Amino acid sequence: MIRAYKFLIRPTVGQQAALSAMLRDHCTLYNAALQERRDAYRHTSKTTVRYGQQSAQLKDVRAFGPDQARWSFSSQQATLRRLDKAFSAFFRRVKAGEVPGYPRFRSHKRFDTVDFPKDGDGCRWDATPHAPVTRVRLQGIGCVKVHRHRCVVGKVKTISVKREGRRWYVILTADQAQPEPLPKTGGVVGIDMGIANFLADSGGEFVPNPRHGARAAAKLESAQQALSRCRRGSKRRRKAVETVARLHRKVRRQRLDHAHKTANTYVRGNDFIAHEDLKICNMSKAPAPEPDADRPGAFLPNGAAAKAGLNRSIADAGWGVFLQILTAKAACAGREVMAVDPRNTSRRCPECGHTAKENRPTQEKFHCISCGHNAHADTVVGALNVLRAGLVRRDADPA
């Protein structure tokens, strides 16, 4: 299996300047390759330029550009491959009838990652194995100190360098053997994601919603207002940008920490976990405008403000991140995770099976109009129906 590791690196002042120059030159290469593809297609011949042709030109590019020649050839190929993936995704969306999203030119301030496809080719993890401090060697930069807070198990396959604000990170992917599964517990659970509570399970337990983004909203608003008042290119603006990035980073790390801890609790205590197959992108779409037939050019109220608040709460909860972490941890622990159709899970009576919208008069209350059963709409009803649907689907699938 492939596992990723992310470590903070501590470059010197000179190495920071070299890392920034590496990102800037790779961004220049990316934009030049994009411009070549655009110009070739706009020509009357409608020529299509592909990755193989641009990769073959790298040798000449490095010969005539000393700035490009100092960096790893393989990392530059990875940058061109990154552009090729962007075009592949663009054409896939065009064929599927989705919003295409043509690849755009990148600012060097927003180009934050350089990939090295193979350990030992332009980069070397643990370049000084006998030293007390771990270092990663990068071509054109040297050996950079790494704050390795955990051991890397397996053979390192790829290495990436990423900039986040003023911090620099190295991201590794390692090929390692499948770990031993956790001992069987016999537990099964269904979980129902929510806003008032982060989730409720079929055992009647709630996980509170920490609302990290809402708690930091006041500080973030103040920092963003201070940023908007700064003059572009000024030192004050650079500091304001770093402040906003730091606040966003803190919220992101808090959300990840909560997701990891919650996923660990359920993976360690249950052999089977069922959850709703949520389409989060569809759930957080803005409502379509409603034209007013009596007043041309005017629109009727469509609840866009209330929906925007709900969308912020959905994004703050981080359901998608949690479900990804839960699935990954379950695979490592030998547990089974099943996604089920979320339709009517909170409207179906667990006693008689009657399904109706009127069964849920409020967000929390469930009252079956057929048999009179009363329960909490999330725990006893929603999570229990999710668990039952997951067990039925598991039993129906012999694999």
DRENDO-1510 file (C-alpha; in Angstrom, 1 decimal, always signed):
<recs>
REC; n; res; u; v; w
REC; 1; MET; +0.0; +0.0; +0.0 .
REC; 2; ILE; +1.0; +3.6; -0.5 .
REC; 3; ARG; +1.2; +6.0; +2.5 .
REC; 4; ALA; +1.9; +9.7; +2.5 .
REC; 5; TYR; +4.0; +11.5; +5.0 .
REC; 6; LYS; +4.2; +15.3; +5.5 .
REC; 7; PHE; +7.1; +16.9; +7.4 .
REC; 8; LEU; +8.0; +20.5; +8.2 .
REC; 9; ILE; +11.4; +21.5; +6.7 .
REC; 10; ARG; +13.7; +24.2; +8.2 .
REC; 11; PRO; +15.7; +25.8; +5.3 .
REC; 12; THR; +18.3; +28.4; +5.9 .
REC; 13; VAL; +17.8; +32.0; +4.6 .
REC; 14; GLY; +19.8; +31.1; +1.4 .
REC; 15; GLN; +17.9; +27.8; +1.0 .
REC; 16; GLN; +14.5; +29.7; +1.3 .
REC; 17; ALA; +15.6; +32.0; -1.5 .
REC; 18; ALA; +16.6; +29.0; -3.6 .
REC; 19; LEU; +13.3; +27.2; -2.9 .
REC; 20; SER; +11.4; +30.3; -4.0 .
REC; 21; ALA; +13.5; +30.5; -7.2 .
REC; 22; MET; +12.7; +26.9; -7.9 .
REC; 23; LEU; +9.0; +27.4; -7.6 .
REC; 24; ARG; +9.2; +30.6; -9.8 .
REC; 25; ASP; +11.2; +28.8; -12.5 .
REC; 26; HIS; +8.8; +25.8; -12.6 .
REC; 27; CYS; +5.9; +28.2; -12.8 .
REC; 28; THR; +7.6; +29.9; -15.7 .
REC; 29; LEU; +8.0; +26.6; -17.4 .
REC; 30; TYR; +4.3; +25.7; -16.7 .
REC; 31; ASN; +3.1; +29.0; -18.2 .
REC; 32; ALA; +5.4; +28.7; -21.3 .
REC; 33; ALA; +4.1; +25.2; -22.0 .
REC; 34; LEU; +0.5; +26.4; -21.6 .
REC; 35; GLN; +1.2; +29.3; -24.0 .
REC; 36; GLU; +2.7; +26.9; -26.6 .
REC; 37; ARG; -0.4; +24.7; -26.5 .
REC; 38; ARG; -2.7; +27.7; -26.9 .
REC; 39; ASP; -0.7; +29.2; -29.8 .
REC; 40; ALA; -0.5; +25.8; -31.6 .
REC; 41; TYR; -4.3; +25.3; -31.4 .
REC; 42; ARG; -5.1; +28.8; -32.4 .
REC; 43; HIS; -3.0; +28.4; -35.5 .
REC; 44; THR; -4.9; +27.7; -38.7 .
REC; 45; SER; -3.6; +24.1; -38.7 .
REC; 46; LYS; -5.2; +23.4; -35.3 .
REC; 47; THR; -2.1; +21.6; -34.1 .
REC; 48; THR; -2.4; +19.7; -30.8 .
REC; 49; VAL; +0.8; +19.7; -28.6 .
REC; 50; ARG; +1.1; +16.8; -26.2 .
REC; 51; TYR; +3.3; +16.0; -23.2 .
REC; 52; GLY; +5.7; +13.8; -25.2 .
REC; 53; GLN; +6.5; +16.7; -27.6 .
REC; 54; GLN; +7.0; +19.2; -24.8 .
REC; 55; SER; +9.1; +16.8; -22.7 .
REC; 56; ALA; +11.4; +16.2; -25.7 .
REC; 57; GLN; +12.0; +20.0; -25.9 .
REC; 58; LEU; +13.2; +20.2; -22.3 .
REC; 59; LYS; +16.8; +19.5; -23.3 .
REC; 60; ASP; +16.9; +22.5; -25.6 .
REC; 61; VAL; +15.1; +24.7; -23.0 .
REC; 62; ARG; +17.7; +23.8; -20.4 .
REC; 63; ALA; +20.5; +24.5; -22.9 .
REC; 64; PHE; +19.3; +28.0; -23.7 .
REC; 65; GLY; +18.0; +28.9; -20.2 .
REC; 66; PRO; +20.6; +28.7; -17.3 .
REC; 67; ASP; +17.8; +29.3; -14.8 .
REC; 68; GLN; +16.0; +26.1; -15.9 .
REC; 69; ALA; +19.2; +24.1; -16.2 .
REC; 70; ARG; +20.0; +24.2; -12.5 .
REC; 71; TRP; +16.9; +22.3; -11.5 .
REC; 72; SER; +16.1; +18.6; -11.7 .
REC; 73; PHE; +15.1; +17.3; -15.2 .
REC; 74; SER; +12.6; +14.9; -13.7 .
REC; 75; SER; +10.9; +17.6; -11.6 .
REC; 76; GLN; +10.5; +19.7; -14.8 .
REC; 77; GLN; +9.0; +16.7; -16.5 .
REC; 78; ALA; +6.6; +16.3; -13.6 .
REC; 79; THR; +5.5; +20.0; -14.0 .
REC; 80; LEU; +4.8; +19.4; -17.7 .
REC; 81; ARG; +2.9; +16.2; -16.8 .
REC; 82; ARG; +0.9; +18.3; -14.3 .
REC; 83; LEU; -0.2; +20.6; -17.2 .
REC; 84; ASP; -1.1; +17.6; -19.3 .
REC; 85; LYS; -3.3; +16.3; -16.5 .
REC; 86; ALA; -5.0; +19.6; -16.4 .
REC; 87; PHE; -5.8; +19.4; -20.1 .
REC; 88; SER; -7.0; +15.8; -19.8 .
REC; 89; ALA; -9.4; +16.8; -17.1 .
REC; 90; PHE; -10.5; +19.8; -19.2 .
REC; 91; PHE; -11.4; +17.6; -22.2 .
REC; 92; ARG; -13.1; +15.0; -19.9 .
REC; 93; ARG; -15.4; +17.7; -18.5 .
REC; 94; VAL; -16.1; +18.9; -22.0 .
REC; 95; LYS; -17.2; +15.4; -23.1 .
REC; 96; ALA; -19.3; +15.0; -19.9 .
REC; 97; GLY; -21.1; +18.3; -20.5 .
REC; 98; GLU; -19.8; +19.9; -17.3 .
REC; 99; VAL; -18.3; +23.3; -16.8 .
REC; 100; PRO; -15.0; +22.9; -18.7 .
REC; 101; GLY; -12.6; +25.1; -16.8 .
REC; 102; TYR; -9.8; +25.7; -19.3 .
REC; 103; PRO; -6.3; +25.6; -17.7 .
REC; 104; ARG; -5.1; +29.0; -16.7 .
REC; 105; PHE; -1.8; +30.7; -16.4 .
REC; 106; ARG; -0.4; +30.5; -12.9 .
REC; 107; SER; +1.0; +33.3; -10.8 .
REC; 108; HIS; +4.3; +32.5; -9.1 .
REC; 109; LYS; +2.6; +33.4; -5.8 .
REC; 110; ARG; +0.1; +30.6; -6.3 .
REC; 111; PHE; +2.4; +28.0; -7.7 .
REC; 112; ASP; +3.4; +26.3; -4.4 .
REC; 113; THR; +4.4; +22.7; -5.2 .
REC; 114; VAL; +7.3; +21.0; -7.1 .
REC; 115; ASP; +7.2; +17.2; -7.5 .
REC; 116; PHE; +10.1; +14.8; -7.8 .
REC; 117; PRO; +8.8; +11.5; -9.3 .
REC; 118; LYS; +11.6; +9.3; -7.9 .
REC; 119; ASP; +13.7; +9.3; -4.8 .
REC; 120; GLY; +17.3; +9.6; -5.9 .
REC; 121; ASP; +16.6; +11.4; -9.2 .
REC; 122; GLY; +17.1; +15.1; -8.3 .
REC; 123; CYS; +16.3; +14.5; -4.7 .
REC; 124; ARG; +17.3; +12.2; -1.9 .
REC; 125; TRP; +15.4; +11.5; +1.3 .
REC; 126; ASP; +17.5; +11.1; +4.4 .
REC; 127; ALA; +20.6; +12.3; +2.6 .
REC; 128; THR; +22.7; +12.2; +5.8 .
REC; 129; PRO; +21.6; +8.9; +7.5 .
REC; 130; HIS; +24.4; +9.0; +10.1 .
REC; 131; ALA; +23.6; +12.6; +11.3 .
REC; 132; PRO; +21.4; +13.2; +14.3 .
REC; 133; VAL; +19.1; +15.4; +12.2 .
REC; 134; THR; +17.3; +14.1; +9.1 .
REC; 135; ARG; +17.9; +16.0; +5.9 .
REC; 136; VAL; +16.5; +15.9; +2.4 .
REC; 137; ARG; +18.8; +16.7; -0.5 .
REC; 138; LEU; +17.3; +18.7; -3.4 .
REC; 139; GLN; +19.1; +19.5; -6.6 .
REC; 140; GLY; +20.1; +23.2; -6.8 .
REC; 141; ILE; +19.3; +23.7; -3.1 .
REC; 142; GLY; +21.4; +21.4; -1.0 .
REC; 143; CYS; +20.6; +19.4; +2.1 .
REC; 144; VAL; +17.7; +20.9; +4.0 .
REC; 145; LYS; +16.9; +20.0; +7.6 .
REC; 146; VAL; +13.6; +18.1; +8.2 .
REC; 147; HIS; +11.6; +18.0; +11.4 .
REC; 148; ARG; +10.8; +14.3; +11.2 .
REC; 149; HIS; +8.2; +13.7; +13.9 .
REC; 150; ARG; +7.6; +10.1; +13.0 .
REC; 151; CYS; +9.4; +7.2; +11.3 .
REC; 152; VAL; +8.9; +6.6; +7.6 .
REC; 153; VAL; +8.1; +3.0; +7.0 .
REC; 154; GLY; +8.7; +1.4; +3.6 .
REC; 155; LYS; +10.5; +2.5; +0.5 .
REC; 156; VAL; +10.2; +6.2; -0.4 .
REC; 157; LYS; +8.8; +6.5; -4.0 .
REC; 158; THR; +8.1; +10.2; -4.6 .
REC; 159; ILE; +9.0; +13.5; -3.0 .
REC; 160; SER; +7.3; +16.8; -3.2 .
REC; 161; VAL; +8.2; +20.2; -1.8 .
REC; 162; LYS; +5.3; +22.5; -0.9 .
REC; 163; ARG; +5.1; +26.1; +0.3 .
REC; 164; GLU; +2.3; +27.1; +2.8 .
REC; 165; GLY; +2.6; +30.7; +3.7 .
REC; 166; ARG; +6.0; +31.2; +5.2 .
REC; 167; ARG; +6.4; +27.5; +6.0 .
REC; 168; TRP; +7.9; +24.8; +3.8 .
REC; 169; TYR; +7.0; +21.1; +3.8 .
REC; 170; VAL; +8.3; +17.9; +2.2 .
REC; 171; ILE; +5.7; +15.3; +1.3 .
REC; 172; LEU; +6.7; +11.7; +0.8 .
REC; 173; THR; +4.9; +8.7; -0.6 .
REC; 174; ALA; +6.2; +5.3; +0.7 .
REC; 175; ASP; +5.4; +1.9; -0.6 .
REC; 176; GLN; +4.9; -0.4; +2.5 .
REC; 177; ALA; +3.4; -3.8; +3.3 .
REC; 178; GLN; -0.2; -4.0; +4.3 .
REC; 179; PRO; -0.3; -3.6; +8.1 .
REC; 180; GLU; -1.8; -6.3; +10.3 .
REC; 181; PRO; -5.6; -5.8; +10.8 .
REC; 182; LEU; -6.9; -4.8; +14.2 .
REC; 183; PRO; -8.5; -7.5; +16.3 .
REC; 184; LYS; -12.2; -8.1; +15.7 .
REC; 185; THR; -14.6; -6.4; +18.0 .
REC; 186; GLY; -17.9; -7.6; +16.6 .
REC; 187; GLY; -19.2; -4.0; +16.5 .
REC; 188; VAL; -21.3; -2.5; +13.7 .
REC; 189; VAL; -22.3; +1.2; +13.5 .
REC; 190; GLY; -24.1; +3.6; +11.3 .
REC; 191; ILE; -23.3; +7.3; +11.3 .
REC; 192; ASP; -25.5; +10.2; +10.2 .
REC; 193; MET; -23.6; +13.4; +9.4 .
REC; 194; GLY; -25.2; +16.7; +10.5 .
REC; 195; ILE; -24.7; +20.4; +11.2 .
REC; 196; ALA; -26.1; +20.8; +14.7 .
REC; 197; ASN; -23.9; +17.8; +15.7 .
REC; 198; PHE; -21.0; +16.7; +13.6 .
REC; 199; LEU; -22.4; +13.2; +13.5 .
REC; 200; ALA; -24.8; +10.8; +15.3 .
REC; 201; ASP; -24.3; +7.1; +15.4 .
REC; 202; SER; -26.8; +4.2; +15.7 .
REC; 203; GLY; -25.7; +3.6; +19.3 .
REC; 204; GLY; -27.3; +6.9; +20.3 .
REC; 205; GLU; -24.0; +8.8; +20.7 .
REC; 206; PHE; -23.4; +12.3; +19.4 .
REC; 207; VAL; -20.1; +13.9; +18.3 .
REC; 208; PRO; -20.4; +17.7; +18.8 .
REC; 209; ASN; -19.6; +20.0; +15.9 .
REC; 210; PRO; -16.6; +22.0; +16.9 .
REC; 211; ARG; -17.3; +24.8; +14.3 .
REC; 212; HIS; -13.6; +25.8; +14.0 .
REC; 213; GLY; -14.3; +28.1; +11.1 .
REC; 214; ALA; -17.2; +29.9; +12.9 .
REC; 215; ARG; -15.0; +30.4; +16.0 .
REC; 216; ALA; -12.2; +32.0; +14.0 .
REC; 217; ALA; -14.6; +34.0; +11.8 .
REC; 218; ALA; -14.2; +37.2; +13.8 .
REC; 219; LYS; -10.4; +37.2; +13.7 .
REC; 220; LEU; -10.4; +36.1; +10.1 .
REC; 221; GLU; -12.8; +38.9; +9.1 .
REC; 222; SER; -10.6; +41.5; +10.9 .
REC; 223; ALA; -7.4; +40.2; +9.2 .
REC; 224; GLN; -9.0; +40.2; +5.8 .
REC; 225; GLN; -10.3; +43.8; +6.3 .
REC; 226; ALA; -6.8; +44.8; +7.3 .
REC; 227; LEU; -5.5; +43.1; +4.2 .
REC; 228; SER; -7.9; +45.0; +1.9 .
REC; 229; ARG; -6.6; +48.3; +3.3 .
REC; 230; CYS; -3.0; +47.6; +2.4 .
REC; 231; ARG; -1.3; +48.9; -0.7 .
REC; 232; ARG; -0.3; +46.3; -3.2 .
REC; 233; GLY; +3.3; +45.4; -3.2 .
REC; 234; SER; +3.9; +47.0; +0.3 .
REC; 235; LYS; +5.7; +45.3; +3.2 .
REC; 236; ARG; +2.5; +45.8; +5.3 .
REC; 237; ARG; +0.5; +43.9; +2.8 .
REC; 238; ARG; +2.9; +41.0; +2.8 .
REC; 239; LYS; +2.5; +40.8; +6.6 .
REC; 240; ALA; -1.3; +41.0; +6.3 .
REC; 241; VAL; -1.3; +38.1; +3.8 .
REC; 242; GLU; +0.8; +36.0; +6.2 .
REC; 243; THR; -1.6; +36.7; +9.0 .
REC; 244; VAL; -4.6; +35.6; +6.9 .
REC; 245; ALA; -2.8; +32.5; +5.8 .
REC; 246; ARG; -1.8; +31.6; +9.3 .
REC; 247; LEU; -5.4; +31.8; +10.5 .
REC; 248; HIS; -6.6; +29.7; +7.6 .
REC; 249; ARG; -3.9; +27.2; +8.4 .
REC; 250; LYS; -4.8; +26.9; +12.0 .
REC; 251; VAL; -8.5; +26.2; +11.2 .
REC; 252; ARG; -7.5; +23.6; +8.6 .
REC; 253; ARG; -5.2; +21.8; +11.1 .
REC; 254; GLN; -7.9; +21.9; +13.8 .
REC; 255; ARG; -10.4; +20.4; +11.4 .
REC; 256; LEU; -8.0; +17.7; +10.4 .
REC; 257; ASP; -7.1; +16.9; +14.0 .
REC; 258; HIS; -10.8; +16.5; +14.9 .
REC; 259; ALA; -11.5; +14.3; +11.8 .
REC; 260; HIS; -8.5; +12.0; +12.6 .
REC; 261; LYS; -9.5; +11.6; +16.3 .
REC; 262; THR; -13.1; +10.9; +15.5 .
REC; 263; ALA; -12.2; +8.4; +12.7 .
REC; 264; ASN; -9.8; +6.6; +15.1 .
REC; 265; THR; -12.6; +6.1; +17.6 .
REC; 266; TYR; -15.0; +4.5; +15.2 .
REC; 267; VAL; -12.4; +2.4; +13.4 .
REC; 268; ARG; -11.0; +0.9; +16.6 .
REC; 269; GLY; -14.4; +0.1; +18.1 .
REC; 270; ASN; -16.2; -1.3; +15.1 .
REC; 271; ASP; -15.7; -3.9; +12.4 .
REC; 272; PHE; -18.3; -2.5; +10.0 .
REC; 273; ILE; -19.1; +1.2; +9.5 .
REC; 274; ALA; -22.0; +2.5; +7.3 .
REC; 275; HIS; -22.3; +6.1; +6.3 .
REC; 276; GLU; -24.4; +8.2; +3.9 .
REC; 277; ASP; -23.1; +8.6; +0.4 .
REC; 278; LEU; -23.3; +12.4; +0.5 .
REC; 279; LYS; -22.9; +14.5; -2.7 .
REC; 280; ILE; -21.5; +17.4; -0.9 .
REC; 281; CYS; -20.9; +19.5; -4.0 .
REC; 282; ASN; -24.5; +19.2; -5.0 .
REC; 283; MET; -25.6; +20.0; -1.4 .
REC; 284; SER; -23.7; +23.2; -1.3 .
REC; 285; LYS; -24.8; +24.7; -4.6 .
REC; 286; ALA; -26.3; +28.2; -4.7 .
REC; 287; PRO; -30.0; +28.3; -5.5 .
REC; 288; ALA; -30.9; +29.3; -9.0 .
REC; 289; PRO; -32.3; +32.9; -9.4 .
REC; 290; GLU; -36.1; +33.2; -9.9 .
REC; 291; PRO; -37.0; +36.0; -12.3 .
REC; 292; ASP; -40.1; +38.2; -11.4 .
REC; 293; ALA; -42.6; +37.9; -14.3 .
REC; 294; ASP; -44.3; +41.1; -13.2 .
REC; 295; ARG; -41.1; +43.2; -13.1 .
REC; 296; PRO; -38.7; +42.6; -16.0 .
REC; 297; GLY; -35.1; +42.5; -14.8 .
REC; 298; ALA; -36.1; +41.9; -11.1 .
REC; 299; PHE; -35.9; +38.6; -9.2 .
REC; 300; LEU; -38.0; +37.0; -6.5 .
REC; 301; PRO; -36.6; +36.0; -3.1 .
REC; 302; ASN; -35.0; +32.6; -3.4 .
REC; 303; GLY; -33.4; +32.1; +0.0 .
REC; 304; ALA; -29.9; +32.6; -1.3 .
REC; 305; ALA; -28.8; +34.3; +2.0 .
REC; 306; ALA; -30.0; +31.4; +4.2 .
REC; 307; LYS; -28.5; +28.9; +1.8 .
REC; 308; ALA; -25.1; +30.7; +1.9 .
REC; 309; GLY; -25.1; +30.4; +5.7 .
REC; 310; LEU; -25.9; +26.6; +5.4 .
REC; 311; ASN; -23.2; +26.2; +2.8 .
REC; 312; ARG; -20.7; +27.8; +5.2 .
REC; 313; SER; -21.7; +25.4; +7.9 .
REC; 314; ILE; -21.3; +22.4; +5.6 .
REC; 315; ALA; -17.9; +23.5; +4.6 .
REC; 316; ASP; -16.9; +24.2; +8.2 .
REC; 317; ALA; -18.0; +20.7; +9.3 .
REC; 318; GLY; -15.6; +19.1; +6.8 .
REC; 319; TRP; -17.7; +16.0; +6.0 .
REC; 320; GLY; -15.7; +15.1; +2.9 .
REC; 321; VAL; -12.3; +15.3; +4.7 .
REC; 322; PHE; -13.7; +13.1; +7.5 .
REC; 323; LEU; -15.1; +10.4; +5.2 .
REC; 324; GLN; -11.8; +10.2; +3.3 .
REC; 325; ILE; -9.8; +9.8; +6.5 .
REC; 326; LEU; -12.3; +7.3; +7.8 .
REC; 327; THR; -12.1; +5.2; +4.6 .
REC; 328; ALA; -8.3; +5.3; +4.6 .
REC; 329; LYS; -8.0; +4.3; +8.3 .
REC; 330; ALA; -10.5; +1.5; +7.9 .
REC; 331; ALA; -8.6; +0.1; +5.0 .
REC; 332; CYS; -5.4; +0.0; +7.1 .
REC; 333; ALA; -7.1; -1.6; +10.0 .
REC; 334; GLY; -8.9; -4.2; +8.1 .
REC; 335; ARG; -12.3; -2.7; +8.7 .
REC; 336; GLU; -15.2; -2.4; +6.2 .
REC; 337; VAL; -16.8; +0.9; +5.4 .
REC; 338; MET; -20.0; +1.0; +3.3 .
REC; 339; ALA; -21.6; +4.1; +1.7 .
REC; 340; VAL; -25.4; +3.9; +1.4 .
REC; 341; ASP; -28.0; +6.0; -0.4 .
REC; 342; PRO; -29.0; +8.8; +2.0 .
REC; 343; ARG; -32.5; +9.3; +0.6 .
REC; 344; ASN; -35.3; +9.1; +3.3 .
REC; 345; THR; -32.9; +7.8; +6.0 .
REC; 346; SER; -34.4; +10.3; +8.4 .
REC; 347; ARG; -38.0; +9.9; +7.1 .
REC; 348; ARG; -38.4; +6.1; +7.3 .
REC; 349; CYS; -39.8; +4.7; +10.5 .
REC; 350; PRO; -37.4; +2.0; +12.0 .
REC; 351; GLU; -40.4; +0.2; +13.5 .
REC; 352; CYS; -43.0; -0.1; +10.7 .
REC; 353; GLY; -40.9; +1.0; +7.7 .
REC; 354; HIS; -43.4; +3.8; +6.7 .
REC; 355; THR; -41.7; +6.6; +4.7 .
REC; 356; ALA; -43.2; +10.1; +4.6 .
REC; 357; LYS; -42.1; +13.7; +4.8 .
REC; 358; GLU; -44.6; +14.3; +7.6 .
REC; 359; ASN; -42.7; +11.8; +9.8 .
REC; 360; ARG; -40.1; +14.5; +10.5 .
REC; 361; PRO; -42.0; +17.6; +11.7 .
REC; 362; THR; -38.8; +19.3; +13.0 .
REC; 363; GLN; -35.1; +18.9; +12.5 .
REC; 364; GLU; -34.7; +16.8; +15.6 .
REC; 365; LYS; -38.1; +15.2; +16.2 .
REC; 366; PHE; -39.4; +12.1; +14.5 .
REC; 367; HIS; -43.0; +11.0; +14.8 .
REC; 368; CYS; -44.4; +8.3; +12.5 .
REC; 369; ILE; -47.8; +9.2; +11.2 .
REC; 370; SER; -48.5; +5.5; +10.6 .
REC; 371; CYS; -47.6; +3.7; +13.9 .
REC; 372; GLY; -47.0; +6.7; +16.2 .
REC; 373; HIS; -43.3; +5.9; +16.9 .
REC; 374; ASN; -41.4; +8.8; +18.5 .
REC; 375; ALA; -37.6; +9.2; +18.4 .
REC; 376; HIS; -34.7; +11.5; +17.6 .
REC; 377; ALA; -34.5; +12.1; +13.9 .
REC; 378; ASP; -30.7; +11.7; +13.7 .
REC; 379; THR; -29.7; +9.0; +16.2 .
REC; 380; VAL; -32.4; +6.5; +16.6 .
REC; 381; VAL; -33.8; +7.0; +13.1 .
REC; 382; GLY; -31.3; +8.4; +10.7 .
REC; 383; ALA; -28.2; +6.5; +11.9 .
REC; 384; LEU; -30.1; +3.3; +12.5 .
REC; 385; ASN; -31.6; +3.3; +9.0 .
REC; 386; VAL; -28.1; +4.0; +7.6 .
REC; 387; LEU; -26.8; +1.0; +9.5 .
REC; 388; ARG; -29.6; -1.3; +8.3 .
REC; 389; ALA; -29.1; -0.3; +4.7 .
REC; 390; GLY; -25.4; -0.9; +5.0 .
REC; 391; LEU; -25.8; -4.3; +6.4 .
REC; 392; VAL; -28.3; -5.3; +3.7 .
REC; 393; ARG; -25.9; -4.1; +1.0 .
REC; 394; ARG; -23.0; -5.9; +2.6 .
REC; 395; ASP; -25.0; -9.2; +2.9 .
REC; 396; ALA; -26.2; -8.8; -0.7 .
REC; 397; ASP; -22.6; -8.4; -2.0 .
REC; 398; PRO; -20.8; -11.8; -1.7 .
REC; 399; ALA; -17.4; -10.1; -2.1 .
</recs>
